């Protein structure tokens, strides 16, 4: 049977990780893999997470199944965190899923079950895994304008013009905050216009919310999602707890659906749960119980929010330092956009030759499109990185 197969293409991020690991230079810098790193270059276990785990382990009495939708307390807490009071909860259903990726997958399966072969419109560029998940779910993929390589900002007029041409049956995948890979984000006024466009056209908003709290704060980062939900009759949200709770390996996500009314929500949810049952049956609980424990406890939640704020502020500071260092050395504002962007990533706009030069000459690793993980910048080597980037493009 397997003689019919050919080798699948390798994952570029995983390949980059392997190259970095094999590099023996002590001065190497990893700006590729998308995980938060502290000032020591470590992806830490948050103290609030550790305390929640200790509490869980001391109180847990069973390892029995929780059901297809997963941890119900987690689901309720995540809805409060994400939605606020933006939408009538009778229209909302949530199912725990294995990570944000698993959430995207089950929701795209749901779209294809409701509208086989529907077209999902993604930003140009978008996260590298969006297209494969959509195609493997049976959907067609199209793009809408988003990033301007010249200004390193959002091509909003072109984006909105494209969205205005869509109609019922089209799906629009939006990055809720902290756009990956660019770091260029919509303003609140632009979110208002996007929400109004979706309401006019009837296109289905599908929000990937992977970095809530990593941009400008939880409420600020949730603005776009809540605005769209307050406006649109139907919507889908894929939530991830990997970044903001540091639970990468626990794979904690949630698939959220908003229907036109409670009856349609119940029917659609039955199909969502049917998809989950036929795939992984039900999700793992440990990470979800950590998040539930933190969000339901006032003291732990305050500690988590403080830690999250520290992570966010550190990334903003690194952005400002890198932009300032390049400006000081080049007497140019060409990279000032790094300080303006938000989230974990920025797209530097370097040619592939410069990316290859940085890797070979300086041991600076980033993806081939020049996306950098800002949290991976060593605080004591910002100047070295600025020198290397400028040398690579001269």
C-alpha positions in Angstrom: 0.0 0.0 0.0 2.6 2.6 1.1 4.6 2.2 -2.1 2.2 4.7 -3.7 3.4 7.5 -1.4 6.1 10.1 -2.0 7.9 11.9 0.7 5.9 14.8 2.2 7.6 18.2 2.3 9.3 18.9 5.6 8.1 21.6 8.0 10.4 24.7 7.6 10.1 25.8 11.2 11.1 22.3 12.5 14.0 22.2 10.0 15.2 25.6 11.2 15.1 24.4 14.8 17.3 21.4 13.7 19.8 23.7 12.0 19.9 25.9 15.1 20.5 23.0 17.4 23.3 21.7 15.3 25.1 25.1 15.2 28.0 25.0 17.7 28.5 28.8 17.8 28.0 30.2 21.3 26.9 33.5 19.8 24.0 32.1 17.8 20.5 33.7 18.2 17.3 31.9 17.6 14.6 34.2 16.3 12.7 31.5 14.5 10.6 29.2 16.6 7.4 30.9 17.9 7.6 30.5 21.6 8.0 33.1 24.3 11.4 33.3 25.9 12.5 35.2 29.0 15.7 37.2 29.6 17.6 33.9 30.1 16.4 32.5 26.7 14.1 30.0 28.5 10.4 29.4 27.9 9.4 29.5 31.5 6.6 27.8 33.5 4.6 30.7 34.8 4.3 30.8 38.6 0.5 31.0 38.5 0.6 27.8 36.3 2.9 26.0 38.7 0.6 26.9 41.7 -2.5 25.8 39.8 -0.8 22.5 38.9 0.2 21.9 42.5 -3.4 22.5 43.6 -4.7 20.2 40.9 -2.4 17.4 41.8 -3.2 17.6 45.5 -7.0 17.7 45.0 -7.5 15.4 41.9 -9.4 12.3 42.7 -10.0 10.7 39.2 -8.7 10.5 35.7 -12.1 9.6 34.1 -13.3 11.1 30.9 -14.9 14.5 30.8 -16.9 14.2 27.6 -16.6 15.3 24.0 -16.7 19.1 24.8 -14.0 18.7 27.4 -13.7 20.7 30.6 -16.9 22.7 31.1 -15.4 25.0 33.7 -12.6 25.8 31.3 -15.1 26.5 28.6 -17.1 28.9 30.7 -14.0 30.7 31.9 -12.6 31.1 28.4 -15.9 32.5 27.1 -15.8 35.1 29.9 -12.2 35.9 29.0 -12.8 36.2 25.3 -16.3 37.4 24.8 -17.0 39.7 27.7 -20.6 40.8 27.3 -20.4 41.2 23.5 -22.9 38.6 22.6 -25.9 36.7 24.0 -24.5 33.5 25.4 -27.6 31.6 24.3 -26.2 31.8 20.8 -22.7 30.6 21.8 -21.2 27.1 22.2 -17.7 26.1 23.0 -15.7 22.8 22.8 -12.2 22.3 24.1 -9.7 21.2 21.5 -6.1 20.2 21.4 -4.4 23.6 20.9 -5.3 26.5 18.7 -4.4 24.3 15.7 -6.9 21.7 16.8 -9.5 24.4 17.2 -8.9 25.6 13.7 -9.1 22.1 12.3 -12.4 21.2 13.9 -14.0 24.5 12.9 -12.8 24.2 9.3 -14.2 20.7 9.3 -17.5 22.2 10.5 -17.5 24.8 7.7 -16.9 22.1 5.1 -19.8 20.0 6.6 -22.1 23.0 6.4 -20.9 24.3 3.0 -18.8 21.7 1.2 -15.9 23.3 -0.7 -16.5 26.8 0.7 -13.9 29.4 0.1 -12.0 30.7 3.1 -10.2 34.0 2.6 -6.9 34.5 4.5 -4.7 37.5 4.8 -1.7 37.8 2.6 0.5 36.7 4.3 -0.9 34.5 7.0 0.3 31.8 9.5 1.9 29.0 7.5 -0.4 26.4 8.8 -3.7 28.1 7.9 -3.6 27.0 4.3 -2.8 23.3 4.9 -5.5 22.9 7.5 -8.1 24.6 5.2 -7.1 22.5 2.2 -7.0 19.3 4.2 -10.5 20.1 5.4 -11.8 20.3 1.9 -12.0 24.1 1.7 -10.8 26.4 -1.1 -8.3 29.1 -0.1 -8.2 32.7 -1.4 -6.4 35.7 -0.1 -7.2 39.3 0.7 -4.6 42.1 0.8 -3.1 42.7 4.2 0.6 43.6 4.6 2.5 46.3 2.6 6.2 45.4 2.3 7.0 49.0 1.5 5.4 50.6 4.6 5.4 47.5 6.8 1.8 48.4 7.6 -1.6 47.2 6.8 -3.0 47.7 3.3 -6.3 48.5 4.8 -8.0 50.3 2.0 -7.3 47.3 -0.3 -8.2 44.9 2.4 -11.6 46.5 3.0 -12.3 46.8 -0.7 -11.7 43.0 -1.1 -13.9 42.2 1.9 -16.7 44.3 0.5 -16.8 42.1 -2.6 -17.5 38.9 -0.6 -20.9 37.5 0.2 -22.8 34.9 2.1 -21.0 31.6 1.9 -17.6 33.1 2.0 -15.5 32.8 5.1 -13.0 35.4 6.2 -10.2 34.3 8.5 -9.0 37.2 10.7 -6.2 37.4 13.2 -7.8 38.6 16.4 -4.6 40.4 17.5 -0.9 40.2 17.1 -0.8 39.2 13.4 1.4 36.3 12.6 3.8 36.6 10.8 3.8 40.4 10.3 3.1 42.0 13.7 1.1 44.7 11.9 -2.4 45.0 13.4 -5.7 46.7 12.8 -6.7 49.7 14.8 -10.0 49.8 16.6 -11.4 52.1 13.9 -10.4 49.6 11.2 -11.9 46.7 13.2 -15.1 48.8 13.3 -15.0 49.0 9.5 -14.3 45.3 9.1 -17.2 44.4 11.3 -19.5 46.7 9.3 -18.3 45.2 6.0 -19.0 41.6 7.3 -22.5 42.7 8.4 -23.2 44.2 5.0 -21.9 41.2 2.9 -23.0 38.3 5.1 -19.5 36.7 4.9 -18.7 34.5 7.9 -16.0 35.9 10.3 -13.6 33.3 11.6 -11.2 34.7 14.1 -7.9 33.1 15.1 -7.2 34.3 18.6 -3.8 32.8 19.4 -2.1 35.7 21.3 -4.7 37.3 23.5 -2.9 39.6 25.9 0.4 39.7 24.0 -0.3 42.9 22.2 -1.7 45.8 24.3 -3.5 43.9 27.1 -6.5 41.5 27.3 -9.3 44.0 26.8 -7.5 45.9 24.1 -6.5 42.7 22.2 -10.1 41.4 22.5 -11.6 44.6 21.0 -11.8 43.3 17.4 -13.2 40.0 18.3 -15.9 41.5 20.5 -16.8 44.1 17.9 -17.3 41.5 15.2 -19.3 39.3 17.5 -21.5 42.2 18.6 -22.2 42.9 14.9 -22.3 39.6 13.0 -25.1 37.1 13.2 -22.7 34.2 13.0 -19.0 33.8 13.8 -16.3 31.2 14.6 -13.4 31.7 17.0 -10.3 29.5 17.5 -8.7 30.3 20.9 -5.3 29.1 22.0 -3.9 29.1 25.6 -0.4 28.2 24.4 1.2 31.6 24.5 -0.7 33.6 27.1 -0.5 30.8 29.7 2.8 29.3 28.4 1.1 25.9 28.0 2.7 25.0 24.6 3.1 21.3 25.2 -0.2 20.9 27.0 -2.1 21.7 23.7 -5.0 23.7 25.1 -7.4 25.4 22.8 -11.1 26.0 22.3 -13.5 26.0 19.3 -16.2 28.7 19.7 -19.2 29.1 17.6 -21.8 31.9 17.5 -25.1 31.1 15.7 -28.0 33.3 14.8 -30.1 31.9 17.7 -30.1 29.3 20.4 -31.8 26.6 18.3 -29.2 26.9 15.5 -26.4 27.0 18.1 -27.6 23.7 19.5 -27.9 22.1 16.1 -24.5 23.4 14.9 -22.9 22.3 18.2 -24.2 18.8 17.7 -22.3 18.6 14.4 -19.1 20.1 16.0 -19.2 17.5 18.7 -19.8 14.8 16.1 -16.7 15.9 14.3 -14.6 15.7 17.5 -16.0 12.3 18.4 -14.9 11.0 15.0 -11.4 12.5 15.3 -9.9 12.4 18.8 -13.0 11.5 20.7 -12.4 14.0 23.5 -9.6 16.4 24.5 -6.9 16.0 27.2 -7.8 17.8 30.4 -4.6 18.8 32.3 -3.9 22.1 30.5 -7.6 23.0 30.5 -7.9 22.4 34.2 -4.9 24.7 34.8 -6.5 27.5 32.9 -9.9 26.9 34.7 -8.2 26.9 38.1 -6.4 30.2 37.3 -9.3 32.1 35.8 -11.7 31.0 38.5 -9.4 32.0 41.4 -9.1 35.8 42.0 -5.6 35.5 43.5 -4.2 33.2 40.8 -5.8 35.2 38.1 -4.3 38.5 39.3 -0.9 36.8 39.5 -1.3 35.4 35.9 -2.4 38.8 34.6 0.7 40.4 36.2 3.0 37.7 34.6 1.3 38.2 31.3 1.8 41.9 31.5 5.5 41.4 32.2 5.9 39.2 29.2 4.0 41.7 27.0 6.0 44.7 28.3 9.3 42.9 27.8 8.5 42.2 24.1 7.5 45.9 23.6 10.8 47.0 25.2 12.8 44.7 23.0 11.0 46.1 20.0 11.8 49.6 21.0 15.5 48.8 21.7 16.0 47.0 18.3 14.3 49.9 16.4 16.4 52.4 18.3 19.6 50.5 17.8 19.1 50.2 14.0 18.1 53.9 13.8 21.2 55.0 15.7 23.5 53.0 13.5 21.9 53.7 10.1 20.5 57.2 10.7 17.4 55.9 9.1 13.8 55.2 10.2 13.4 52.2 7.9 13.0 49.8 10.8 11.0 52.0 13.2 8.0 49.8 12.4 9.4 47.1 14.7 8.6 49.4 17.6 5.1 50.0 16.4 4.1 46.4 15.8 2.7 44.2 18.5 2.8 40.6 19.6 5.6 38.1 19.3 6.5 38.6 15.6 7.6 41.2 13.1 8.3 40.7 9.4 11.5 42.5 8.7 11.1 42.6 4.9 14.6 41.2 4.3 15.5 39.4 1.0 16.2 35.7 1.3 19.8 36.4 0.5 20.1 38.5 3.7 18.3 35.9 5.8 20.8 33.3 4.5 23.7 35.7 5.2 22.6 36.3 8.8 22.4 32.6 9.4 25.7 31.7 7.8 27.8 34.7 9.0 26.2 35.6 12.3 24.3 32.5 13.5 21.1 34.6 13.5 18.2 32.2 12.7 14.8 33.4 11.3 12.3 32.0 8.9 13.0 32.5 5.2 10.4 35.3 4.9 12.4 37.2 7.6 9.8 36.8 10.3 11.5 37.2 13.7 10.3 36.2 17.2 10.9 39.4 19.1 11.0 37.5 22.4 14.0 35.5 21.2 16.2 38.6 21.1 18.9 38.5 23.8 18.6 41.7 25.8 22.4 42.2 26.0 22.9 41.7 22.3 20.4 44.0 20.7 23.3 46.1 19.3 24.9 43.0 17.8 21.7 42.0 16.1 21.2 45.5 14.7 24.8 45.5 13.3 24.2 42.1 11.7 20.9 43.1 10.1 22.4 46.3 8.6 25.5 44.4 7.3 23.3 41.8 5.7 21.4 44.4 3.6 24.3 46.7 2.6 
